[in-house]
Amino acid sequence: MSAVVLESVLSCPHCAFASRETMPLDACRFFHECPACGTVFAPLPGDCCVFCSYGSVPCPPVQQRRAAAGLEAREPGAACC
Ligand SMILES: [Zn+2]
């Protein structure tokens, strides 16, 4: 069982600014305000949180689910939280 990563680098879909964010262990974040341009962005359709859509790693519940299913963290196909 691989360790859960709690830091994700979010890339703003508007200005591409990347910010390192710490994720809560058991919750998703639906909205994120870009610190550079102020754009508030939401998950893409089918994703549960901004980390799954725009982060370098998906949120902890998804990481755990994918690890349990034997999938790589970035591999598509695992259900979102
Ligand atoms: Zn931005």
PDB file of the backbone (N, CA, C, O) and the ligand in Angstrom, with CONECT records:
HET     ZN  A 101       1
ATOM      1  N   MET A   1       0.854  -1.197   0.000  1.00  0.00           N
ATOM      2  CA  MET A   1       0.000   0.000   0.000  1.00  0.00           C
ATOM      3  C   MET A   1       0.886   1.242   0.000  1.00  0.00           C
ATOM      4  O   MET A   1       1.689   1.444   0.911  1.00  0.00           O
ATOM      5  N   SER A   2       0.735   2.046  -0.999  1.00  0.00           N
ATOM      6  CA  SER A   2       1.578   3.233  -1.078  1.00  0.00           C
ATOM      7  C   SER A   2       1.028   4.346  -0.198  1.00  0.00           C
ATOM      8  O   SER A   2      -0.162   4.390   0.117  1.00  0.00           O
ATOM      9  N   ALA A   3       1.918   5.234   0.185  1.00  0.00           N
ATOM     10  CA  ALA A   3       1.508   6.333   1.052  1.00  0.00           C
ATOM     11  C   ALA A   3       0.644   7.327   0.294  1.00  0.00           C
ATOM     12  O   ALA A   3       0.808   7.533  -0.908  1.00  0.00           O
ATOM     13  N   VAL A   4      -0.263   7.927   1.013  1.00  0.00           N
ATOM     14  CA  VAL A   4      -1.130   8.934   0.411  1.00  0.00           C
ATOM     15  C   VAL A   4      -0.386  10.262   0.372  1.00  0.00           C
ATOM     16  O   VAL A   4       0.196  10.693   1.368  1.00  0.00           O
ATOM     17  N   VAL A   5      -0.414  10.890  -0.766  1.00  0.00           N
ATOM     18  CA  VAL A   5       0.222  12.191  -0.936  1.00  0.00           C
ATOM     19  C   VAL A   5      -0.767  13.276  -0.531  1.00  0.00           C
ATOM     20  O   VAL A   5      -1.903  13.304  -1.003  1.00  0.00           O
ATOM     21  N   LEU A   6      -0.326  14.155   0.337  1.00  0.00           N
ATOM     22  CA  LEU A   6      -1.241  15.193   0.824  1.00  0.00           C
ATOM     23  C   LEU A   6      -0.999  16.552   0.189  1.00  0.00           C
ATOM     24  O   LEU A   6      -1.711  17.515   0.473  1.00  0.00           O
ATOM     25  N   GLU A   7       0.005  16.623  -0.667  1.00  0.00           N
ATOM     26  CA  GLU A   7       0.241  17.890  -1.346  1.00  0.00           C
ATOM     27  C   GLU A   7       0.009  17.705  -2.829  1.00  0.00           C
ATOM     28  O   GLU A   7       0.463  16.732  -3.431  1.00  0.00           O
ATOM     29  N   SER A   8      -0.702  18.648  -3.403  1.00  0.00           N
ATOM     30  CA  SER A   8      -0.988  18.615  -4.827  1.00  0.00           C
ATOM     31  C   SER A   8      -0.704  19.985  -5.399  1.00  0.00           C
ATOM     32  O   SER A   8      -0.996  21.003  -4.773  1.00  0.00           O
ATOM     33  N   VAL A   9      -0.136  20.008  -6.584  1.00  0.00           N
ATOM     34  CA  VAL A   9       0.120  21.287  -7.236  1.00  0.00           C
ATOM     35  C   VAL A   9      -1.028  21.560  -8.197  1.00  0.00           C
ATOM     36  O   VAL A   9      -1.199  20.874  -9.204  1.00  0.00           O
ATOM     37  N   LEU A  10      -1.807  22.575  -7.859  1.00  0.00           N
ATOM     38  CA  LEU A  10      -2.959  22.929  -8.677  1.00  0.00           C
ATOM     39  C   LEU A  10      -2.543  23.898  -9.771  1.00  0.00           C
ATOM     40  O   LEU A  10      -1.879  24.901  -9.509  1.00  0.00           O
ATOM     41  N   SER A  11      -2.936  23.589 -10.989  1.00  0.00           N
ATOM     42  CA  SER A  11      -2.648  24.478 -12.112  1.00  0.00           C
ATOM     43  C   SER A  11      -3.923  25.191 -12.528  1.00  0.00           C
ATOM     44  O   SER A  11      -4.926  24.558 -12.859  1.00  0.00           O
ATOM     45  N   CYS A  12      -3.872  26.495 -12.508  1.00  0.00           N
ATOM     46  CA  CYS A  12      -5.044  27.292 -12.869  1.00  0.00           C
ATOM     47  C   CYS A  12      -5.376  27.108 -14.349  1.00  0.00           C
ATOM     48  O   CYS A  12      -4.499  27.262 -15.199  1.00  0.00           O
ATOM     49  N   PRO A  13      -6.634  26.781 -14.669  1.00  0.00           N
ATOM     50  CA  PRO A  13      -7.013  26.601 -16.071  1.00  0.00           C
ATOM     51  C   PRO A  13      -7.061  27.917 -16.843  1.00  0.00           C
ATOM     52  O   PRO A  13      -7.105  27.920 -18.073  1.00  0.00           O
ATOM     53  N   HIS A  14      -7.053  29.025 -16.120  1.00  0.00           N
ATOM     54  CA  HIS A  14      -7.166  30.330 -16.764  1.00  0.00           C
ATOM     55  C   HIS A  14      -5.793  30.918 -17.093  1.00  0.00           C
ATOM     56  O   HIS A  14      -5.542  31.340 -18.222  1.00  0.00           O
ATOM     57  N   CYS A  15      -4.913  30.941 -16.099  1.00  0.00           N
ATOM     58  CA  CYS A  15      -3.612  31.582 -16.315  1.00  0.00           C
ATOM     59  C   CYS A  15      -2.438  30.615 -16.176  1.00  0.00           C
ATOM     60  O   CYS A  15      -1.285  31.002 -16.362  1.00  0.00           O
ATOM     61  N   ALA A  16      -2.733  29.362 -15.851  1.00  0.00           N
ATOM     62  CA  ALA A  16      -1.712  28.317 -15.738  1.00  0.00           C
ATOM     63  C   ALA A  16      -0.801  28.496 -14.534  1.00  0.00           C
ATOM     64  O   ALA A  16       0.222  27.820 -14.431  1.00  0.00           O
ATOM     65  N   PHE A  17      -1.152  29.389 -13.629  1.00  0.00           N
ATOM     66  CA  PHE A  17      -0.367  29.548 -12.413  1.00  0.00           C
ATOM     67  C   PHE A  17      -0.479  28.285 -11.563  1.00  0.00           C
ATOM     68  O   PHE A  17      -1.576  27.767 -11.357  1.00  0.00           O
ATOM     69  N   ALA A  18       0.646  27.795 -11.074  1.00  0.00           N
ATOM     70  CA  ALA A  18       0.643  26.580 -10.259  1.00  0.00           C
ATOM     71  C   ALA A  18       0.844  26.942  -8.795  1.00  0.00           C
ATOM     72  O   ALA A  18       1.772  27.674  -8.450  1.00  0.00           O
ATOM     73  N   SER A  19      -0.020  26.431  -7.946  1.00  0.00           N
ATOM     74  CA  SER A  19       0.128  26.673  -6.521  1.00  0.00           C
ATOM     75  C   SER A  19       0.102  25.349  -5.772  1.00  0.00           C
ATOM     76  O   SER A  19      -0.706  24.469  -6.069  1.00  0.00           O
ATOM     77  N   ARG A  20       0.996  25.221  -4.798  1.00  0.00           N
ATOM     78  CA  ARG A  20       1.062  24.000  -4.019  1.00  0.00           C
ATOM     79  C   ARG A  20       0.044  24.076  -2.879  1.00  0.00           C
ATOM     80  O   ARG A  20       0.072  25.001  -2.067  1.00  0.00           O
ATOM     81  N   GLU A  21      -0.833  23.111  -2.834  1.00  0.00           N
ATOM     82  CA  GLU A  21      -1.894  23.115  -1.840  1.00  0.00           C
ATOM     83  C   GLU A  21      -1.833  21.830  -1.018  1.00  0.00           C
ATOM     84  O   GLU A  21      -1.505  20.760  -1.531  1.00  0.00           O
ATOM     85  N   THR A  22      -2.153  21.959   0.253  1.00  0.00           N
ATOM     86  CA  THR A  22      -2.257  20.778   1.098  1.00  0.00           C
ATOM     87  C   THR A  22      -3.710  20.328   1.117  1.00  0.00           C
ATOM     88  O   THR A  22      -4.619  21.123   1.356  1.00  0.00           O
ATOM     89  N   MET A  23      -3.910  19.044   0.861  1.00  0.00           N
ATOM     90  CA  MET A  23      -5.268  18.526   0.785  1.00  0.00           C
ATOM     91  C   MET A  23      -5.712  17.960   2.126  1.00  0.00           C
ATOM     92  O   MET A  23      -4.907  17.364   2.842  1.00  0.00           O
ATOM     93  N   PRO A  24      -6.967  18.136   2.471  1.00  0.00           N
ATOM     94  CA  PRO A  24      -7.498  17.476   3.665  1.00  0.00           C
ATOM     95  C   PRO A  24      -7.537  15.975   3.407  1.00  0.00           C
ATOM     96  O   PRO A  24      -7.735  15.538   2.273  1.00  0.00           O
ATOM     97  N   LEU A  25      -7.348  15.194   4.455  1.00  0.00           N
ATOM     98  CA  LEU A  25      -7.202  13.749   4.294  1.00  0.00           C
ATOM     99  C   LEU A  25      -8.497  13.059   3.877  1.00  0.00           C
ATOM    100  O   LEU A  25      -8.474  12.058   3.162  1.00  0.00           O
ATOM    101  N   ASP A  26      -9.603  13.593   4.322  1.00  0.00           N
ATOM    102  CA  ASP A  26     -10.855  12.864   4.141  1.00  0.00           C
ATOM    103  C   ASP A  26     -11.940  13.696   3.464  1.00  0.00           C
ATOM    104  O   ASP A  26     -13.129  13.398   3.584  1.00  0.00           O
ATOM    105  N   ALA A  27     -11.522  14.736   2.756  1.00  0.00           N
ATOM    106  CA  ALA A  27     -12.532  15.576   2.129  1.00  0.00           C
ATOM    107  C   ALA A  27     -12.036  16.060   0.783  1.00  0.00           C
ATOM    108  O   ALA A  27     -10.838  16.049   0.500  1.00  0.00           O
ATOM    109  N   CYS A  28     -12.964  16.479  -0.028  1.00  0.00           N
ATOM    110  CA  CYS A  28     -12.626  17.028  -1.328  1.00  0.00           C
ATOM    111  C   CYS A  28     -12.801  18.540  -1.274  1.00  0.00           C
ATOM    112  O   CYS A  28     -13.551  19.066  -0.451  1.00  0.00           O
ATOM    113  N   ARG A  29     -12.107  19.214  -2.152  1.00  0.00           N
ATOM    114  CA  ARG A  29     -12.327  20.653  -2.256  1.00  0.00           C
ATOM    115  C   ARG A  29     -12.946  20.926  -3.620  1.00  0.00           C
ATOM    116  O   ARG A  29     -12.381  20.589  -4.661  1.00  0.00           O
ATOM    117  N   PHE A  30     -14.105  21.536  -3.587  1.00  0.00           N
ATOM    118  CA  PHE A  30     -14.857  21.711  -4.817  1.00  0.00           C
ATOM    119  C   PHE A  30     -14.447  22.982  -5.552  1.00  0.00           C
ATOM    120  O   PHE A  30     -14.434  23.025  -6.782  1.00  0.00           O
ATOM    121  N   PHE A  31     -14.114  24.009  -4.787  1.00  0.00           N
ATOM    122  CA  PHE A  31     -13.731  25.261  -5.427  1.00  0.00           C
ATOM    123  C   PHE A  31     -12.340  25.664  -5.002  1.00  0.00           C
ATOM    124  O   PHE A  31     -11.921  25.418  -3.871  1.00  0.00           O
ATOM    125  N   HIS A  32     -11.630  26.286  -5.923  1.00  0.00           N
ATOM    126  CA  HIS A  32     -10.317  26.811  -5.585  1.00  0.00           C
ATOM    127  C   HIS A  32     -10.158  28.165  -6.259  1.00  0.00           C
ATOM    128  O   HIS A  32     -10.446  28.320  -7.446  1.00  0.00           O
ATOM    129  N   GLU A  33      -9.699  29.138  -5.491  1.00  0.00           N
ATOM    130  CA  GLU A  33      -9.467  30.455  -6.073  1.00  0.00           C
ATOM    131  C   GLU A  33      -7.992  30.597  -6.408  1.00  0.00           C
ATOM    132  O   GLU A  33      -7.128  30.439  -5.545  1.00  0.00           O
ATOM    133  N   CYS A  34      -7.721  30.891  -7.644  1.00  0.00           N
ATOM    134  CA  CYS A  34      -6.340  31.058  -8.084  1.00  0.00           C
ATOM    135  C   CYS A  34      -5.720  32.272  -7.385  1.00  0.00           C
ATOM    136  O   CYS A  34      -6.275  33.369  -7.446  1.00  0.00           O
ATOM    137  N   PRO A  35      -4.572  32.082  -6.721  1.00  0.00           N
ATOM    138  CA  PRO A  35      -3.942  33.211  -6.030  1.00  0.00           C
ATOM    139  C   PRO A  35      -3.339  34.227  -6.987  1.00  0.00           C
ATOM    140  O   PRO A  35      -3.022  35.345  -6.579  1.00  0.00           O
ATOM    141  N   ALA A  36      -3.179  33.862  -8.240  1.00  0.00           N
ATOM    142  CA  ALA A  36      -2.571  34.778  -9.208  1.00  0.00           C
ATOM    143  C   ALA A  36      -3.597  35.641  -9.924  1.00  0.00           C
ATOM    144  O   ALA A  36      -3.436  36.859 -10.005  1.00  0.00           O
ATOM    145  N   CYS A  37      -4.650  35.023 -10.444  1.00  0.00           N
ATOM    146  CA  CYS A  37      -5.606  35.795 -11.249  1.00  0.00           C
ATOM    147  C   CYS A  37      -6.982  35.903 -10.602  1.00  0.00           C
ATOM    148  O   CYS A  37      -7.832  36.654 -11.080  1.00  0.00           O
ATOM    149  N   GLY A  38      -7.209  35.166  -9.522  1.00  0.00           N
ATOM    150  CA  GLY A  38      -8.473  35.294  -8.805  1.00  0.00           C
ATOM    151  C   GLY A  38      -9.611  34.473  -9.378  1.00  0.00           C
ATOM    152  O   GLY A  38     -10.733  34.530  -8.875  1.00  0.00           O
ATOM    153  N   THR A  39      -9.335  33.713 -10.420  1.00  0.00           N
ATOM    154  CA  THR A  39     -10.368  32.859 -10.994  1.00  0.00           C
ATOM    155  C   THR A  39     -10.745  31.760 -10.001  1.00  0.00           C
ATOM    156  O   THR A  39      -9.876  31.083  -9.450  1.00  0.00           O
ATOM    157  N   VAL A  40     -12.045  31.593  -9.780  1.00  0.00           N
ATOM    158  CA  VAL A  40     -12.505  30.494  -8.948  1.00  0.00           C
ATOM    159  C   VAL A  40     -12.886  29.360  -9.882  1.00  0.00           C
ATOM    160  O   VAL A  40     -13.782  29.502 -10.715  1.00  0.00           O
ATOM    161  N   PHE A  41     -12.198  28.231  -9.739  1.00  0.00           N
ATOM    162  CA  PHE A  41     -12.518  27.132 -10.633  1.00  0.00           C
ATOM    163  C   PHE A  41     -13.064  25.926  -9.882  1.00  0.00           C
ATOM    164  O   PHE A  41     -12.779  25.696  -8.706  1.00  0.00           O
ATOM    165  N   ALA A  42     -13.860  25.174 -10.623  1.00  0.00           N
ATOM    166  CA  ALA A  42     -14.571  24.019 -10.082  1.00  0.00           C
ATOM    167  C   ALA A  42     -14.105  22.777 -10.836  1.00  0.00           C
ATOM    168  O   ALA A  42     -13.489  22.889 -11.896  1.00  0.00           O
ATOM    169  N   PRO A  43     -14.397  21.589 -10.294  1.00  0.00           N
ATOM    170  CA  PRO A  43     -13.962  20.360 -10.971  1.00  0.00           C
ATOM    171  C   PRO A  43     -14.559  20.210 -12.361  1.00  0.00           C
ATOM    172  O   PRO A  43     -15.633  20.737 -12.650  1.00  0.00           O
ATOM    173  N   LEU A  44     -13.858  19.493 -13.208  1.00  0.00           N
ATOM    174  CA  LEU A  44     -14.386  19.144 -14.518  1.00  0.00           C
ATOM    175  C   LEU A  44     -15.521  18.138 -14.326  1.00  0.00           C
ATOM    176  O   LEU A  44     -15.586  17.455 -13.304  1.00  0.00           O
ATOM    177  N   PRO A  45     -16.417  18.051 -15.319  1.00  0.00           N
ATOM    178  CA  PRO A  45     -17.506  17.068 -15.216  1.00  0.00           C
ATOM    179  C   PRO A  45     -16.957  15.667 -14.975  1.00  0.00           C
ATOM    180  O   PRO A  45     -16.044  15.223 -15.672  1.00  0.00           O
ATOM    181  N   GLY A  46     -17.514  14.974 -13.988  1.00  0.00           N
ATOM    182  CA  GLY A  46     -17.054  13.622 -13.686  1.00  0.00           C
ATOM    183  C   GLY A  46     -16.013  13.559 -12.602  1.00  0.00           C
ATOM    184  O   GLY A  46     -15.719  12.481 -12.084  1.00  0.00           O
ATOM    185  N   ASP A  47     -15.442  14.712 -12.246  1.00  0.00           N
ATOM    186  CA  ASP A  47     -14.463  14.736 -11.168  1.00  0.00           C
ATOM    187  C   ASP A  47     -15.099  15.268  -9.897  1.00  0.00           C
ATOM    188  O   ASP A  47     -16.037  16.064  -9.939  1.00  0.00           O
ATOM    189  N   CYS A  48     -14.572  14.813  -8.760  1.00  0.00           N
ATOM    190  CA  CYS A  48     -15.191  15.172  -7.492  1.00  0.00           C
ATOM    191  C   CYS A  48     -14.603  16.433  -6.904  1.00  0.00           C
ATOM    192  O   CYS A  48     -15.254  17.105  -6.104  1.00  0.00           O
ATOM    193  N   CYS A  49     -13.390  16.765  -7.285  1.00  0.00           N
ATOM    194  CA  CYS A  49     -12.781  17.942  -6.664  1.00  0.00           C
ATOM    195  C   CYS A  49     -11.723  18.533  -7.587  1.00  0.00           C
ATOM    196  O   CYS A  49     -11.312  17.909  -8.565  1.00  0.00           O
ATOM    197  N   VAL A  50     -11.295  19.730  -7.262  1.00  0.00           N
ATOM    198  CA  VAL A  50     -10.343  20.431  -8.123  1.00  0.00           C
ATOM    199  C   VAL A  50      -9.000  19.709  -8.196  1.00  0.00           C
ATOM    200  O   VAL A  50      -8.275  19.840  -9.182  1.00  0.00           O
ATOM    201  N   PHE A  51      -8.668  18.946  -7.151  1.00  0.00           N
ATOM    202  CA  PHE A  51      -7.397  18.230  -7.184  1.00  0.00           C
ATOM    203  C   PHE A  51      -7.417  17.128  -8.234  1.00  0.00           C
ATOM    204  O   PHE A  51      -6.405  16.856  -8.878  1.00  0.00           O
ATOM    205  N   CYS A  52      -8.570  16.497  -8.402  1.00  0.00           N
ATOM    206  CA  CYS A  52      -8.687  15.443  -9.414  1.00  0.00           C
ATOM    207  C   CYS A  52      -8.618  16.030 -10.816  1.00  0.00           C
ATOM    208  O   CYS A  52      -8.096  15.393 -11.732  1.00  0.00           O
ATOM    209  N   SER A  53      -9.139  17.235 -10.989  1.00  0.00           N
ATOM    210  CA  SER A  53      -9.171  17.841 -12.315  1.00  0.00           C
ATOM    211  C   SER A  53      -7.895  18.602 -12.650  1.00  0.00           C
ATOM    212  O   SER A  53      -7.397  18.528 -13.773  1.00  0.00           O
ATOM    213  N   TYR A  54      -7.370  19.332 -11.670  1.00  0.00           N
ATOM    214  CA  TYR A  54      -6.272  20.249 -11.971  1.00  0.00           C
ATOM    215  C   TYR A  54      -5.012  20.008 -11.159  1.00  0.00           C
ATOM    216  O   TYR A  54      -3.991  20.658 -11.383  1.00  0.00           O
ATOM    217  N   GLY A  55      -5.077  19.079 -10.220  1.00  0.00           N
ATOM    218  CA  GLY A  55      -3.920  18.863  -9.369  1.00  0.00           C
ATOM    219  C   GLY A  55      -2.919  17.887  -9.960  1.00  0.00           C
ATOM    220  O   GLY A  55      -3.237  17.117 -10.866  1.00  0.00           O
ATOM    221  N   SER A  56      -1.704  17.933  -9.430  1.00  0.00           N
ATOM    222  CA  SER A  56      -0.676  16.986  -9.871  1.00  0.00           C
ATOM    223  C   SER A  56      -0.966  15.597  -9.331  1.00  0.00           C
ATOM    224  O   SER A  56      -0.541  14.602  -9.916  1.00  0.00           O
ATOM    225  N   VAL A  57      -1.680  15.522  -8.231  1.00  0.00           N
ATOM    226  CA  VAL A  57      -2.156  14.245  -7.706  1.00  0.00           C
ATOM    227  C   VAL A  57      -3.616  14.412  -7.306  1.00  0.00           C
ATOM    228  O   VAL A  57      -4.014  15.490  -6.866  1.00  0.00           O
ATOM    229  N   PRO A  58      -4.412  13.371  -7.452  1.00  0.00           N
ATOM    230  CA  PRO A  58      -5.821  13.461  -7.061  1.00  0.00           C
ATOM    231  C   PRO A  58      -5.971  13.460  -5.551  1.00  0.00           C
ATOM    232  O   PRO A  58      -5.007  13.237  -4.819  1.00  0.00           O
ATOM    233  N   CYS A  59      -7.178  13.708  -5.097  1.00  0.00           N
ATOM    234  CA  CYS A  59      -7.416  13.850  -3.666  1.00  0.00           C
ATOM    235  C   CYS A  59      -7.200  12.522  -2.919  1.00  0.00           C
ATOM    236  O   CYS A  59      -7.296  11.451  -3.518  1.00  0.00           O
ATOM    237  N   PRO A  60      -6.912  12.596  -1.629  1.00  0.00           N
ATOM    238  CA  PRO A  60      -6.583  11.385  -0.846  1.00  0.00           C
ATOM    239  C   PRO A  60      -7.598  10.253  -0.958  1.00  0.00           C
ATOM    240  O   PRO A  60      -7.184   9.105  -1.117  1.00  0.00           O
ATOM    241  N   PRO A  61      -8.908  10.511  -0.885  1.00  0.00           N
ATOM    242  CA  PRO A  61      -9.841   9.377  -1.009  1.00  0.00           C
ATOM    243  C   PRO A  61      -9.706   8.656  -2.349  1.00  0.00           C
ATOM    244  O   PRO A  61      -9.853   7.435  -2.415  1.00  0.00           O
ATOM    245  N   VAL A  62      -9.430   9.398  -3.404  1.00  0.00           N
ATOM    246  CA  VAL A  62      -9.261   8.773  -4.711  1.00  0.00           C
ATOM    247  C   VAL A  62      -7.945   8.003  -4.770  1.00  0.00           C
ATOM    248  O   VAL A  62      -7.883   6.918  -5.348  1.00  0.00           O
ATOM    249  N   GLN A  63      -6.901   8.561  -4.176  1.00  0.00           N
ATOM    250  CA  GLN A  63      -5.627   7.846  -4.126  1.00  0.00           C
ATOM    251  C   GLN A  63      -5.790   6.504  -3.426  1.00  0.00           C
ATOM    252  O   GLN A  63      -5.282   5.483  -3.888  1.00  0.00           O
ATOM    253  N   GLN A  64      -6.504   6.520  -2.306  1.00  0.00           N
ATOM    254  CA  GLN A  64      -6.698   5.296  -1.538  1.00  0.00           C
ATOM    255  C   GLN A  64      -7.519   4.289  -2.330  1.00  0.00           C
ATOM    256  O   GLN A  64      -7.239   3.091  -2.320  1.00  0.00           O
ATOM    257  N   ARG A  65      -8.540   4.798  -3.015  1.00  0.00           N
ATOM    258  CA  ARG A  65      -9.393   3.908  -3.788  1.00  0.00           C
ATOM    259  C   ARG A  65      -8.608   3.283  -4.943  1.00  0.00           C
ATOM    260  O   ARG A  65      -8.749   2.096  -5.239  1.00  0.00           O
ATOM    261  N   ARG A  66      -7.786   4.098  -5.582  1.00  0.00           N
ATOM    262  CA  ARG A  66      -7.008   3.581  -6.702  1.00  0.00           C
ATOM    263  C   ARG A  66      -5.941   2.612  -6.220  1.00  0.00           C
ATOM    264  O   ARG A  66      -5.664   1.612  -6.882  1.00  0.00           O
ATOM    265  N   ALA A  67      -5.338   2.905  -5.066  1.00  0.00           N
ATOM    266  CA  ALA A  67      -4.328   2.003  -4.519  1.00  0.00           C
ATOM    267  C   ALA A  67      -4.979   0.662  -4.174  1.00  0.00           C
ATOM    268  O   ALA A  67      -4.398  -0.397  -4.416  1.00  0.00           O
ATOM    269  N   ALA A  68      -6.174   0.714  -3.615  1.00  0.00           N
ATOM    270  CA  ALA A  68      -6.887  -0.506  -3.257  1.00  0.00           C
ATOM    271  C   ALA A  68      -7.251  -1.308  -4.488  1.00  0.00           C
ATOM    272  O   ALA A  68      -7.333  -2.535  -4.438  1.00  0.00           O
ATOM    273  N   ALA A  69      -7.469  -0.617  -5.590  1.00  0.00           N
ATOM    274  CA  ALA A  69      -7.844  -1.291  -6.824  1.00  0.00           C
ATOM    275  C   ALA A  69      -6.616  -1.698  -7.635  1.00  0.00           C
ATOM    276  O   ALA A  69      -6.738  -2.286  -8.709  1.00  0.00           O
ATOM    277  N   GLY A  70      -5.425  -1.376  -7.108  1.00  0.00           N
ATOM    278  CA  GLY A  70      -4.206  -1.746  -7.803  1.00  0.00           C
ATOM    279  C   GLY A  70      -3.878  -0.857  -8.973  1.00  0.00           C
ATOM    280  O   GLY A  70      -3.127  -1.256  -9.864  1.00  0.00           O
ATOM    281  N   LEU A  71      -4.421   0.328  -8.989  1.00  0.00           N
ATOM    282  CA  LEU A  71      -4.179   1.265 -10.080  1.00  0.00           C
ATOM    283  C   LEU A  71      -3.144   2.300  -9.666  1.00  0.00           C
ATOM    284  O   LEU A  71      -2.977   2.607  -8.486  1.00  0.00           O
ATOM    285  N   GLU A  72      -2.466   2.820 -10.657  1.00  0.00           N
ATOM    286  CA  GLU A  72      -1.581   3.943 -10.391  1.00  0.00           C
ATOM    287  C   GLU A  72      -2.430   5.167 -10.061  1.00  0.00           C
ATOM    288  O   GLU A  72      -3.593   5.252 -10.455  1.00  0.00           O
ATOM    289  N   ALA A  73      -1.835   6.117  -9.332  1.00  0.00           N
ATOM    290  CA  ALA A  73      -2.596   7.267  -8.852  1.00  0.00           C
ATOM    291  C   ALA A  73      -3.199   8.086  -9.996  1.00  0.00           C
ATOM    292  O   ALA A  73      -4.298   8.627  -9.871  1.00  0.00           O
ATOM    293  N   ARG A  74      -2.478   8.168 -11.096  1.00  0.00           N
ATOM    294  CA  ARG A  74      -2.976   9.008 -12.190  1.00  0.00           C
ATOM    295  C   ARG A  74      -3.720   8.192 -13.249  1.00  0.00           C
ATOM    296  O   ARG A  74      -4.169   8.731 -14.261  1.00  0.00           O
ATOM    297  N   GLU A  75      -3.841   6.915 -13.005  1.00  0.00           N
ATOM    298  CA  GLU A  75      -4.498   6.079 -13.988  1.00  0.00           C
ATOM    299  C   GLU A  75      -5.997   6.315 -13.949  1.00  0.00           C
ATOM    300  O   GLU A  75      -6.600   6.252 -12.878  1.00  0.00           O
ATOM    301  N   PRO A  76      -6.608   6.582 -15.086  1.00  0.00           N
ATOM    302  CA  PRO A  76      -8.055   6.798 -15.084  1.00  0.00           C
ATOM    303  C   PRO A  76      -8.804   5.487 -14.861  1.00  0.00           C
ATOM    304  O   PRO A  76      -8.243   4.405 -15.031  1.00  0.00           O
ATOM    305  N   GLY A  77     -10.027   5.591 -14.495  1.00  0.00           N
ATOM    306  CA  GLY A  77     -10.851   4.411 -14.372  1.00  0.00           C
ATOM    307  C   GLY A  77     -11.355   4.148 -12.974  1.00  0.00           C
ATOM    308  O   GLY A  77     -12.365   3.465 -12.805  1.00  0.00           O
ATOM    309  N   ALA A  78     -10.678   4.672 -11.966  1.00  0.00           N
ATOM    310  CA  ALA A  78     -11.154   4.492 -10.615  1.00  0.00           C
ATOM    311  C   ALA A  78     -12.240   5.510 -10.316  1.00  0.00           C
ATOM    312  O   ALA A  78     -12.181   6.655 -10.764  1.00  0.00           O
ATOM    313  N   ALA A  79     -13.211   5.085  -9.569  1.00  0.00           N
ATOM    314  CA  ALA A  79     -14.306   5.985  -9.238  1.00  0.00           C
ATOM    315  C   ALA A  79     -13.818   7.125  -8.354  1.00  0.00           C
ATOM    316  O   ALA A  79     -12.930   6.967  -7.516  1.00  0.00           O
ATOM    317  N   CYS A  80     -14.423   8.252  -8.574  1.00  0.00           N
ATOM    318  CA  CYS A  80     -14.092   9.403  -7.751  1.00  0.00           C
ATOM    319  C   CYS A  80     -14.886   9.329  -6.450  1.00  0.00           C
ATOM    320  O   CYS A  80     -15.814   8.531  -6.324  1.00  0.00           O
ATOM    321  N   CYS A  81     -14.516  10.161  -5.493  1.00  0.00           N
ATOM    322  CA  CYS A  81     -15.167  10.055  -4.184  1.00  0.00           C
ATOM    323  C   CYS A  81     -16.556  10.695  -4.205  1.00  0.00           C
ATOM    324  O   CYS A  81     -17.250  10.698  -3.188  1.00  0.00           O
TER     325      CYS A  81
HETATM  326 ZN    ZN A 101      -5.136  31.806 -12.463  1.00  0.00          ZN2+
END
